[in-house]
Amino acid sequence: MTLKQLRRSAHEKLINHGGIGSPELDADLIIMHVLGIDKTELLTRDPAVSDAAAIEVNAAINRRLSGMPVRYIIGKTEFMSLDFEVNKHVLIPRADTEILVEAVIEKLKSRGAVKILDIGCGSGCIGVSLAYYLPRASVTCLDISEKALHVAKRNGERHRLSGRMNFVLGDIKDEAVCAEIRKSEYDCIVSNPPYIPTDDIFGLQTEIVGHEPLGALDGGDDGLDFYRVITEKTAPKRGGITAFEVGINQADDVADMMYSKGYAKIEIIPDLAGIDRAVLGTL
């Protein structure tokens, strides 16, 4: 079998299955990953493919047909133009979260040496990106999952940021953890916390419910549990910033929480679809 024949077969399998949003792209990502080739090689060359490689590609295609997200299959994704490792222990970073990261960078880029806390860091996509694009920042990534922290740490190492990053295991609902955050006087607290209402979880796409960590999605009855904890129990230093990603129709509620705790200059920033996606406030 040649590369073009393998590619055609993989495309057909995913297209004919239906329900996969980008079948050709997913097939191409799998083939490039298994064969260790780039897009140019995929499109311009047609070498013979070994039986072992074809079997590996077909096995990965079958995992995609079963609903496994392609980013878990290939073990990586792109966020803020950086490569990130992802696996079943962390949520796959979404492009919407770049809105939050870009807003924080804009706020902090003129402040020099800043201390940042990323609460519920998951893959580390937010904290690692902030450390990368703010070269004088020191970033602490906090997560309740030890396995997620291992992924975040590897992503920090991947981008040679370990010297400016710290990875801490802890539960933001633990009062001792919150007390330590207040004492640390961060210039910025940033979080993309779980914000899906509990009853809505199983209405999400099958590939999300069946494969991504549900604990990183469940925000309680109204989806706002973690915003309450973070705004009520933690705080940056005076003049510091807290910045959140929020779900649909949550921005005003989160802004009200922040206002009630003394935050000012509160901004609500929409994503490219016009949905309010980030809320930032200065203490």
Phi and psi restraints in degrees (value plus and minus 20) as a CYANA .aco file:
   2 THR   PHI    -115.6   -75.6
   2 THR   PSI     149.9   189.9
   3 LEU   PHI     -79.8   -39.8
   3 LEU   PSI     -63.5   -23.5
   4 LYS   PHI     -84.8   -44.8
   4 LYS   PSI     -59.1   -19.1
   5 GLN   PHI     -85.2   -45.2
   5 GLN   PSI     -61.5   -21.5
   6 LEU   PHI     -83.3   -43.3
   6 LEU   PSI     -62.2   -22.2
   7 ARG   PHI     -84.6   -44.6
   7 ARG   PSI     -63.1   -23.1
   8 ARG   PHI     -82.5   -42.5
   8 ARG   PSI     -62.7   -22.7
   9 SER   PHI     -83.8   -43.8
   9 SER   PSI     -63.1   -23.1
  10 ALA   PHI     -85.1   -45.1
  10 ALA   PSI     -62.7   -22.7
  11 HIS   PHI     -77.3   -37.3
  11 HIS   PSI     -68.6   -28.6
  12 GLU   PHI     -81.2   -41.2
  12 GLU   PSI     -61.4   -21.4
  13 LYS   PHI     -82.1   -42.1
  13 LYS   PSI     -65.0   -25.0
  14 LEU   PHI     -94.2   -54.2
  14 LEU   PSI     -56.8   -16.8
  15 ILE   PHI     -86.0   -46.0
  15 ILE   PSI     -65.4   -25.4
  16 ASN   PHI     -88.7   -48.7
  16 ASN   PSI     -45.1    -5.1
  17 HIS   PHI     -85.8   -45.8
  17 HIS   PSI     -57.4   -17.4
  18 GLY   PHI      56.3    96.3
  18 GLY   PSI     135.6   175.6
  19 GLY   PHI      63.2   103.2
  19 GLY   PSI     -21.7    18.3
  20 ILE   PHI    -122.1   -82.1
  20 ILE   PSI     103.1   143.1
  21 GLY   PHI     -86.1   -46.1
  21 GLY   PSI     -54.1   -14.1
  22 SER   PHI    -157.2  -117.2
  22 SER   PSI      50.3    90.3
  23 PRO   PHI     -81.4   -41.4
  23 PRO   PSI     -64.0   -24.0
  24 GLU   PHI     -85.7   -45.7
  24 GLU   PSI     -63.1   -23.1
  25 LEU   PHI     -82.5   -42.5
  25 LEU   PSI     -64.5   -24.5
  26 ASP   PHI     -81.3   -41.3
  26 ASP   PSI     -63.5   -23.5
  27 ALA   PHI     -81.1   -41.1
  27 ALA   PSI     -64.3   -24.3
  28 ASP   PHI     -82.9   -42.9
  28 ASP   PSI     -61.9   -21.9
  29 LEU   PHI     -81.2   -41.2
  29 LEU   PSI     -61.1   -21.1
  30 ILE   PHI     -84.7   -44.7
  30 ILE   PSI     -66.1   -26.1
  31 ILE   PHI     -83.6   -43.6
  31 ILE   PSI     -64.4   -24.4
  32 MET   PHI     -82.6   -42.6
  32 MET   PSI     -58.0   -18.0
  33 HIS   PHI     -86.6   -46.6
  33 HIS   PSI     -69.2   -29.2
  34 VAL   PHI     -86.3   -46.3
  34 VAL   PSI     -62.2   -22.2
  35 LEU   PHI    -105.8   -65.8
  35 LEU   PSI     -31.9     8.1
  36 GLY   PHI      48.6    88.6
  36 GLY   PSI      19.0    59.0
  37 ILE   PHI    -140.1  -100.1
  37 ILE   PSI     144.8   184.8
  38 ASP   PHI    -121.9   -81.9
  38 ASP   PSI    -199.7  -159.7
  39 LYS   PHI     -82.9   -42.9
  39 LYS   PSI     -58.4   -18.4
  40 THR   PHI     -82.1   -42.1
  40 THR   PSI     -65.3   -25.3
  41 GLU   PHI     -83.6   -43.6
  41 GLU   PSI     -60.0   -20.0
  42 LEU   PHI     -80.1   -40.1
  42 LEU   PSI     -59.9   -19.9
  43 LEU   PHI    -108.0   -68.0
  43 LEU   PSI     -41.9    -1.9
  44 THR   PHI    -133.6   -93.6
  44 THR   PSI     -33.7     6.3
  45 ARG   PHI    -134.8   -94.8
  45 ARG   PSI     139.0   179.0
  46 ASP   PHI    -163.5  -123.5
  46 ASP   PSI      38.7    78.7
  47 PRO   PHI     -95.7   -55.7
  47 PRO   PSI     146.7   186.7
  48 ALA   PHI     -90.0   -50.0
  48 ALA   PSI     123.5   163.5
  49 VAL   PHI    -129.6   -89.6
  49 VAL   PSI     112.6   152.6
  50 SER   PHI     -85.6   -45.6
  50 SER   PSI     135.6   175.6
  51 ASP   PHI     -79.4   -39.4
  51 ASP   PSI     -60.0   -20.0
  52 ALA   PHI     -82.4   -42.4
  52 ALA   PSI     -62.8   -22.8
  53 ALA   PHI     -87.1   -47.1
  53 ALA   PSI     -60.8   -20.8
  54 ALA   PHI     -83.0   -43.0
  54 ALA   PSI     -59.9   -19.9
  55 ILE   PHI     -83.5   -43.5
  55 ILE   PSI     -61.2   -21.2
  56 GLU   PHI     -85.6   -45.6
  56 GLU   PSI     -61.3   -21.3
  57 VAL   PHI     -82.5   -42.5
  57 VAL   PSI     -66.5   -26.5
  58 ASN   PHI     -83.7   -43.7
  58 ASN   PSI     -55.7   -15.7
  59 ALA   PHI     -84.8   -44.8
  59 ALA   PSI     -60.5   -20.5
  60 ALA   PHI     -88.3   -48.3
  60 ALA   PSI     -58.1   -18.1
  61 ILE   PHI     -81.9   -41.9
  61 ILE   PSI     -60.4   -20.4
  62 ASN   PHI     -84.9   -44.9
  62 ASN   PSI     -55.5   -15.5
  63 ARG   PHI     -84.4   -44.4
  63 ARG   PSI     -58.7   -18.7
  64 ARG   PHI     -85.4   -45.4
  64 ARG   PSI     -59.4   -19.4
  65 LEU   PHI     -83.3   -43.3
  65 LEU   PSI     -48.8    -8.8
  66 SER   PHI     -98.8   -58.8
  66 SER   PSI     -26.8    13.2
  67 GLY   PHI      89.6   129.6
  67 GLY   PSI     -24.7    15.3
  68 MET   PHI     -86.8   -46.8
  68 MET   PSI     109.3   149.3
  69 PRO   PHI     -79.3   -39.3
  69 PRO   PSI     121.6   161.6
  70 VAL   PHI     -81.9   -41.9
  70 VAL   PSI     -50.7   -10.7
  71 ARG   PHI     -87.8   -47.8
  71 ARG   PSI     -51.1   -11.1
  72 TYR   PHI     -92.7   -52.7
  72 TYR   PSI     -54.7   -14.7
  73 ILE   PHI     -84.3   -44.3
  73 ILE   PSI     -64.3   -24.3
  74 ILE   PHI    -109.9   -69.9
  74 ILE   PSI     -31.3     8.7
  75 GLY   PHI      57.2    97.2
  75 GLY   PSI      -3.0    37.0
  76 LYS   PHI    -179.4  -139.4
  76 LYS   PSI     143.5   183.5
  77 THR   PHI    -174.0  -134.0
  77 THR   PSI     149.9   189.9
  78 GLU   PHI    -127.8   -87.8
  78 GLU   PSI     118.4   158.4
  79 PHE   PHI    -168.5  -128.5
  79 PHE   PSI     109.9   149.9
  80 MET   PHI      33.2    73.2
  80 MET   PSI      17.0    57.0
  81 SER   PHI      44.3    84.3
  81 SER   PSI       0.1    40.1
  82 LEU   PHI    -138.8   -98.8
  82 LEU   PSI     129.9   169.9
  83 ASP   PHI    -106.4   -66.4
  83 ASP   PSI     114.7   154.7
  84 PHE   PHI    -148.4  -108.4
  84 PHE   PSI     116.3   156.3
  85 GLU   PHI     -92.1   -52.1
  85 GLU   PSI     118.5   158.5
  86 VAL   PHI    -157.1  -117.1
  86 VAL   PSI     129.3   169.3
  87 ASN   PHI    -170.7  -130.7
  87 ASN   PSI    -193.2  -153.2
  88 LYS   PHI     -85.1   -45.1
  88 LYS   PSI     -30.4     9.6
  89 HIS   PHI    -107.7   -67.7
  89 HIS   PSI     -26.5    13.5
  90 VAL   PHI    -155.4  -115.4
  90 VAL   PSI     131.3   171.3
  91 LEU   PHI     -87.1   -47.1
  91 LEU   PSI     128.8   168.8
  92 ILE   PHI     -96.2   -56.2
  92 ILE   PSI     102.9   142.9
  93 PRO   PHI     -77.3   -37.3
  93 PRO   PSI     118.0   158.0
  94 ARG   PHI    -126.1   -86.1
  94 ARG   PSI     133.2   173.2
  95 ALA   PHI     -80.7   -40.7
  95 ALA   PSI     -50.8   -10.8
  96 ASP   PHI     -77.6   -37.6
  96 ASP   PSI     -53.3   -13.3
  97 THR   PHI     -87.9   -47.9
  97 THR   PSI     -40.8    -0.8
  98 GLU   PHI     -82.6   -42.6
  98 GLU   PSI     -47.2    -7.2
  99 ILE   PHI     -79.4   -39.4
  99 ILE   PSI     -65.6   -25.6
 100 LEU   PHI     -83.3   -43.3
 100 LEU   PSI     -68.7   -28.7
 101 VAL   PHI     -82.3   -42.3
 101 VAL   PSI     -64.5   -24.5
 102 GLU   PHI     -82.5   -42.5
 102 GLU   PSI     -58.2   -18.2
 103 ALA   PHI     -86.2   -46.2
 103 ALA   PSI     -61.2   -21.2
 104 VAL   PHI     -86.3   -46.3
 104 VAL   PSI     -62.7   -22.7
 105 ILE   PHI     -77.9   -37.9
 105 ILE   PSI     -64.2   -24.2
 106 GLU   PHI     -81.0   -41.0
 106 GLU   PSI     -59.2   -19.2
 107 LYS   PHI     -91.2   -51.2
 107 LYS   PSI     -52.9   -12.9
 108 LEU   PHI    -123.3   -83.3
 108 LEU   PSI     -31.3     8.7
 109 LYS   PHI     -82.5   -42.5
 109 LYS   PSI     -44.2    -4.2
 110 SER   PHI    -118.3   -78.3
 110 SER   PSI     -15.5    24.5
 111 ARG   PHI    -113.2   -73.2
 111 ARG   PSI     -25.1    14.9
 112 GLY   PHI      56.9    96.9
 112 GLY   PSI    -151.7  -111.7
 113 ALA   PHI     -97.7   -57.7
 113 ALA   PSI      82.9   122.9
 114 VAL   PHI    -136.5   -96.5
 114 VAL   PSI     133.5   173.5
 115 LYS   PHI    -126.1   -86.1
 115 LYS   PSI     106.9   146.9
 116 ILE   PHI    -143.7  -103.7
 116 ILE   PSI     120.1   160.1
 117 LEU   PHI    -137.2   -97.2
 117 LEU   PSI     106.5   146.5
 118 ASP   PHI    -126.2   -86.2
 118 ASP   PSI      88.4   128.4
 119 ILE   PHI    -110.8   -70.8
 119 ILE   PSI     105.9   145.9
 120 GLY   PHI      52.5    92.5
 120 GLY   PSI      34.5    74.5
 121 CYS   PHI     -90.1   -50.1
 121 CYS   PSI     -45.0    -5.0
 122 GLY   PHI      37.1    77.1
 122 GLY   PSI    -143.9  -103.9
 123 SER   PHI     -88.0   -48.0
 123 SER   PSI     -32.4     7.6
 124 GLY   PHI      66.5   106.5
 124 GLY   PSI     -10.3    29.7
 125 CYS   PHI     -78.9   -38.9
 125 CYS   PSI     -57.3   -17.3
 126 ILE   PHI     -94.1   -54.1
 126 ILE   PSI     -75.3   -35.3
 127 GLY   PHI     -81.7   -41.7
 127 GLY   PSI     -63.2   -23.2
 128 VAL   PHI     -84.8   -44.8
 128 VAL   PSI     -62.3   -22.3
 129 SER   PHI     -83.1   -43.1
 129 SER   PSI     -60.9   -20.9
 130 LEU   PHI     -85.2   -45.2
 130 LEU   PSI     -61.9   -21.9
 131 ALA   PHI     -84.1   -44.1
 131 ALA   PSI     -56.7   -16.7
 132 TYR   PHI     -88.5   -48.5
 132 TYR   PSI     -65.3   -25.3
 133 TYR   PHI    -111.9   -71.9
 133 TYR   PSI     -27.2    12.8
 134 LEU   PHI    -140.2  -100.2
 134 LEU   PSI      64.4   104.4
 135 PRO   PHI     -86.4   -46.4
 135 PRO   PSI     -27.4    12.6
 136 ARG   PHI    -127.7   -87.7
 136 ARG   PSI     -12.9    27.1
 137 ALA   PHI    -106.3   -66.3
 137 ALA   PSI     127.3   167.3
 138 SER   PHI    -131.6   -91.6
 138 SER   PSI     115.3   155.3
 139 VAL   PHI    -146.7  -106.7
 139 VAL   PSI     109.7   149.7
 140 THR   PHI    -126.9   -86.9
 140 THR   PSI     109.3   149.3
 141 CYS   PHI    -127.5   -87.5
 141 CYS   PSI     104.9   144.9
 142 LEU   PHI    -135.5   -95.5
 142 LEU   PSI     113.9   153.9
 143 ASP   PHI    -172.8  -132.8
 143 ASP   PSI     131.8   171.8
 144 ILE   PHI    -100.1   -60.1
 144 ILE   PSI     -36.5     3.5
 145 SER   PHI    -120.2   -80.2
 145 SER   PSI      98.9   138.9
 146 GLU   PHI     -84.6   -44.6
 146 GLU   PSI     -57.0   -17.0
 147 LYS   PHI     -87.3   -47.3
 147 LYS   PSI     -56.9   -16.9
 148 ALA   PHI     -85.3   -45.3
 148 ALA   PSI     -61.3   -21.3
 149 LEU   PHI     -81.4   -41.4
 149 LEU   PSI     -56.0   -16.0
 150 HIS   PHI     -81.6   -41.6
 150 HIS   PSI     -61.1   -21.1
 151 VAL   PHI     -84.5   -44.5
 151 VAL   PSI     -66.4   -26.4
 152 ALA   PHI     -80.0   -40.0
 152 ALA   PSI     -63.0   -23.0
 153 LYS   PHI     -83.0   -43.0
 153 LYS   PSI     -62.7   -22.7
 154 ARG   PHI     -83.0   -43.0
 154 ARG   PSI     -54.8   -14.8
 155 ASN   PHI     -89.5   -49.5
 155 ASN   PSI     -55.2   -15.2
 156 GLY   PHI     -83.6   -43.6
 156 GLY   PSI     -62.3   -22.3
 157 GLU   PHI     -85.7   -45.7
 157 GLU   PSI     -58.1   -18.1
 158 ARG   PHI     -76.2   -36.2
 158 ARG   PSI     -56.2   -16.2
 159 HIS   PHI    -124.1   -84.1
 159 HIS   PSI      -2.8    37.2
 160 ARG   PHI      38.1    78.1
 160 ARG   PSI      25.8    65.8
 161 LEU   PHI    -135.9   -95.9
 161 LEU   PSI     -14.1    25.9
 162 SER   PHI     -75.9   -35.9
 162 SER   PSI     -53.3   -13.3
 163 GLY   PHI     -87.2   -47.2
 163 GLY   PSI     -38.9     1.1
 164 ARG   PHI    -135.7   -95.7
 164 ARG   PSI      -7.3    32.7
 165 MET   PHI    -148.1  -108.1
 165 MET   PSI     127.6   167.6
 166 ASN   PHI    -152.1  -112.1
 166 ASN   PSI     120.7   160.7
 167 PHE   PHI    -142.9  -102.9
 167 PHE   PSI      98.5   138.5
 168 VAL   PHI    -142.4  -102.4
 168 VAL   PSI     109.8   149.8
 169 LEU   PHI    -105.8   -65.8
 169 LEU   PSI     104.2   144.2
 170 GLY   PHI    -195.8  -155.8
 170 GLY   PSI     138.2   178.2
 171 ASP   PHI    -125.6   -85.6
 171 ASP   PSI      99.5   139.5
 172 ILE   PHI     -84.1   -44.1
 172 ILE   PSI     -36.6     3.4
 173 LYS   PHI    -105.6   -65.6
 173 LYS   PSI     -19.0    21.0
 174 ASP   PHI    -107.5   -67.5
 174 ASP   PSI     103.6   143.6
 175 GLU   PHI     -79.8   -39.8
 175 GLU   PSI     -56.0   -16.0
 176 ALA   PHI     -84.4   -44.4
 176 ALA   PSI     -57.6   -17.6
 177 VAL   PHI     -84.9   -44.9
 177 VAL   PSI     -64.2   -24.2
 178 CYS   PHI     -83.9   -43.9
 178 CYS   PSI     -59.7   -19.7
 179 ALA   PHI     -82.6   -42.6
 179 ALA   PSI     -60.5   -20.5
 180 GLU   PHI     -84.7   -44.7
 180 GLU   PSI     -57.4   -17.4
 181 ILE   PHI     -83.6   -43.6
 181 ILE   PSI     -66.4   -26.4
 182 ARG   PHI     -81.0   -41.0
 182 ARG   PSI     -60.7   -20.7
 183 LYS   PHI     -88.3   -48.3
 183 LYS   PSI     -47.9    -7.9
 184 SER   PHI     -96.8   -56.8
 184 SER   PSI     -35.4     4.6
 185 GLU   PHI      32.8    72.8
 185 GLU   PSI      45.3    85.3
 186 TYR   PHI     -94.7   -54.7
 186 TYR   PSI     126.5   166.5
 187 ASP   PHI     -94.6   -54.6
 187 ASP   PSI     -46.8    -6.8
 188 CYS   PHI    -171.3  -131.3
 188 CYS   PSI     111.7   151.7
 189 ILE   PHI    -130.6   -90.6
 189 ILE   PSI     105.8   145.8
 190 VAL   PHI    -147.8  -107.8
 190 VAL   PSI     123.1   163.1
 191 SER   PHI    -176.1  -136.1
 191 SER   PSI     118.5   158.5
 192 ASN   PHI    -134.8   -94.8
 192 ASN   PSI      60.5   100.5
 193 PRO   PHI    -100.2   -60.2
 193 PRO   PSI     149.6   189.6
 194 PRO   PHI     -78.0   -38.0
 194 PRO   PSI     108.9   148.9
 195 TYR   PHI    -158.3  -118.3
 195 TYR   PSI      -9.3    30.7
 196 ILE   PHI    -104.3   -64.3
 196 ILE   PSI     106.9   146.9
 197 PRO   PHI     -76.5   -36.5
 197 PRO   PSI     121.0   161.0
 198 THR   PHI     -72.1   -32.1
 198 THR   PSI     -65.1   -25.1
 199 ASP   PHI     -89.0   -49.0
 199 ASP   PSI     -34.2     5.8
 200 ASP   PHI    -112.9   -72.9
 200 ASP   PSI     -30.6     9.4
 201 ILE   PHI     -76.0   -36.0
 201 ILE   PSI     -68.9   -28.9
 202 PHE   PHI    -101.9   -61.9
 202 PHE   PSI     -15.3    24.7
 203 GLY   PHI    -113.6   -73.6
 203 GLY   PSI     -22.5    17.5
 204 LEU   PHI     -94.2   -54.2
 204 LEU   PSI     150.9   190.9
 205 GLN   PHI     -75.9   -35.9
 205 GLN   PSI     125.4   165.4
 206 THR   PHI     -77.8   -37.8
 206 THR   PSI     -58.5   -18.5
 207 GLU   PHI     -89.2   -49.2
 207 GLU   PSI     -42.4    -2.4
 208 ILE   PHI     -99.2   -59.2
 208 ILE   PSI     -73.3   -33.3
 209 VAL   PHI     -82.1   -42.1
 209 VAL   PSI     -57.3   -17.3
 210 GLY   PHI    -102.9   -62.9
 210 GLY   PSI     -33.2     6.8
 211 HIS   PHI    -154.9  -114.9
 211 HIS   PSI     -52.1   -12.1
 212 GLU   PHI    -107.4   -67.4
 212 GLU   PSI     133.2   173.2
 213 PRO   PHI     -87.9   -47.9
 213 PRO   PSI      95.2   135.2
 214 LEU   PHI     -86.8   -46.8
 214 LEU   PSI     -47.7    -7.7
 215 GLY   PHI     -83.4   -43.4
 215 GLY   PSI     -42.8    -2.8
 216 ALA   PHI    -106.5   -66.5
 216 ALA   PSI     -19.4    20.6
 217 LEU   PHI    -133.4   -93.4
 217 LEU   PSI     -51.2   -11.2
 218 ASP   PHI     -99.7   -59.7
 218 ASP   PSI      89.5   129.5
 219 GLY   PHI    -120.9   -80.9
 219 GLY   PSI      -2.3    37.7
 220 GLY   PHI      69.7   109.7
 220 GLY   PSI    -192.5  -152.5
 221 ASP   PHI     -74.3   -34.3
 221 ASP   PSI     -64.2   -24.2
 222 ASP   PHI    -130.2   -90.2
 222 ASP   PSI     -14.9    25.1
 223 GLY   PHI      62.5   102.5
 223 GLY   PSI     -18.8    21.2
 224 LEU   PHI    -129.9   -89.9
 224 LEU   PSI     -12.7    27.3
 225 ASP   PHI     -74.7   -34.7
 225 ASP   PSI     -67.1   -27.1
 226 PHE   PHI     -93.9   -53.9
 226 PHE   PSI     -49.9    -9.9
 227 TYR   PHI     -84.1   -44.1
 227 TYR   PSI     -59.2   -19.2
 228 ARG   PHI     -82.4   -42.4
 228 ARG   PSI     -68.1   -28.1
 229 VAL   PHI     -81.2   -41.2
 229 VAL   PSI     -67.6   -27.6
 230 ILE   PHI     -86.5   -46.5
 230 ILE   PSI     -61.9   -21.9
 231 THR   PHI     -94.3   -54.3
 231 THR   PSI     -53.2   -13.2
 232 GLU   PHI    -105.5   -65.5
 232 GLU   PSI     -52.3   -12.3
 233 LYS   PHI    -128.2   -88.2
 233 LYS   PSI     -34.1     5.9
 234 THR   PHI    -146.6  -106.6
 234 THR   PSI     150.1   190.1
 235 ALA   PHI    -188.1  -148.1
 235 ALA   PSI     127.6   167.6
 236 PRO   PHI     -98.0   -58.0
 236 PRO   PSI     158.6   198.6
 237 LYS   PHI     -90.0   -50.0
 237 LYS   PSI     145.1   185.1
 238 ARG   PHI     -77.8   -37.8
 238 ARG   PSI     109.3   149.3
 239 GLY   PHI      68.5   108.5
 239 GLY   PSI     -23.9    16.1
 240 GLY   PHI    -102.2   -62.2
 240 GLY   PSI     154.6   194.6
 241 ILE   PHI    -139.4   -99.4
 241 ILE   PSI     119.9   159.9
 242 THR   PHI    -136.0   -96.0
 242 THR   PSI     114.8   154.8
 243 ALA   PHI    -155.4  -115.4
 243 ALA   PSI     110.6   150.6
 244 PHE   PHI    -143.2  -103.2
 244 PHE   PSI     126.6   166.6
 245 GLU   PHI    -107.0   -67.0
 245 GLU   PSI     124.4   164.4
 246 VAL   PHI    -151.7  -111.7
 246 VAL   PSI     140.0   180.0
 247 GLY   PHI    -106.9   -66.9
 247 GLY   PSI     159.4   199.4
 248 ILE   PHI     -81.0   -41.0
 248 ILE   PSI     111.3   151.3
 249 ASN   PHI      46.5    86.5
 249 ASN   PSI       1.0    41.0
 250 GLN   PHI    -125.9   -85.9
 250 GLN   PSI     -34.1     5.9
 251 ALA   PHI     -79.3   -39.3
 251 ALA   PSI     -65.6   -25.6
 252 ASP   PHI     -85.1   -45.1
 252 ASP   PSI     -60.2   -20.2
 253 ASP   PHI     -84.1   -44.1
 253 ASP   PSI     -62.4   -22.4
 254 VAL   PHI     -88.0   -48.0
 254 VAL   PSI     -60.3   -20.3
 255 ALA   PHI     -81.3   -41.3
 255 ALA   PSI     -60.2   -20.2
 256 ASP   PHI     -83.4   -43.4
 256 ASP   PSI     -61.1   -21.1
 257 MET   PHI     -78.7   -38.7
 257 MET   PSI     -66.2   -26.2
 258 MET   PHI     -86.0   -46.0
 258 MET   PSI     -61.9   -21.9
 259 TYR   PHI     -80.9   -40.9
 259 TYR   PSI     -60.3   -20.3
 260 SER   PHI     -87.7   -47.7
 260 SER   PSI     -38.8     1.2
 261 LYS   PHI    -122.1   -82.1
 261 LYS   PSI      -5.5    34.5
 262 GLY   PHI      75.8   115.8
 262 GLY   PSI     -15.1    24.9
 263 TYR   PHI     -93.8   -53.8
 263 TYR   PSI     124.9   164.9
 264 ALA   PHI    -148.2  -108.2
 264 ALA   PSI     158.0   198.0
 265 LYS   PHI      30.2    70.2
 265 LYS   PSI      23.7    63.7
 266 ILE   PHI     -94.9   -54.9
 266 ILE   PSI     110.5   150.5
 267 GLU   PHI    -140.5  -100.5
 267 GLU   PSI     120.1   160.1
 268 ILE   PHI    -136.2   -96.2
 268 ILE   PSI     104.1   144.1
 269 ILE   PHI    -137.1   -97.1
 269 ILE   PSI     105.7   145.7
 270 PRO   PHI    -102.1   -62.1
 270 PRO   PSI     138.3   178.3
 271 ASP   PHI    -106.8   -66.8
 271 ASP   PSI    -193.1  -153.1
 272 LEU   PHI     -87.6   -47.6
 272 LEU   PSI     -38.6     1.4
 273 ALA   PHI    -110.1   -70.1
 273 ALA   PSI     -18.3    21.7
 274 GLY   PHI      65.0   105.0
 274 GLY   PSI     -12.6    27.4
 275 ILE   PHI    -108.6   -68.6
 275 ILE   PSI     110.5   150.5
 276 ASP   PHI     -79.5   -39.5
 276 ASP   PSI     101.7   141.7
 277 ARG   PHI    -144.6  -104.6
 277 ARG   PSI     -45.1    -5.1
 278 ALA   PHI    -155.1  -115.1
 278 ALA   PSI     122.9   162.9
 279 VAL   PHI    -148.1  -108.1
 279 VAL   PSI     106.2   146.2
 280 LEU   PHI    -146.6  -106.6
 280 LEU   PSI     122.0   162.0
 281 GLY   PHI    -164.6  -124.6
 281 GLY   PSI     130.9   170.9
 282 THR   PHI    -126.7   -86.7
 282 THR   PSI     109.9   149.9
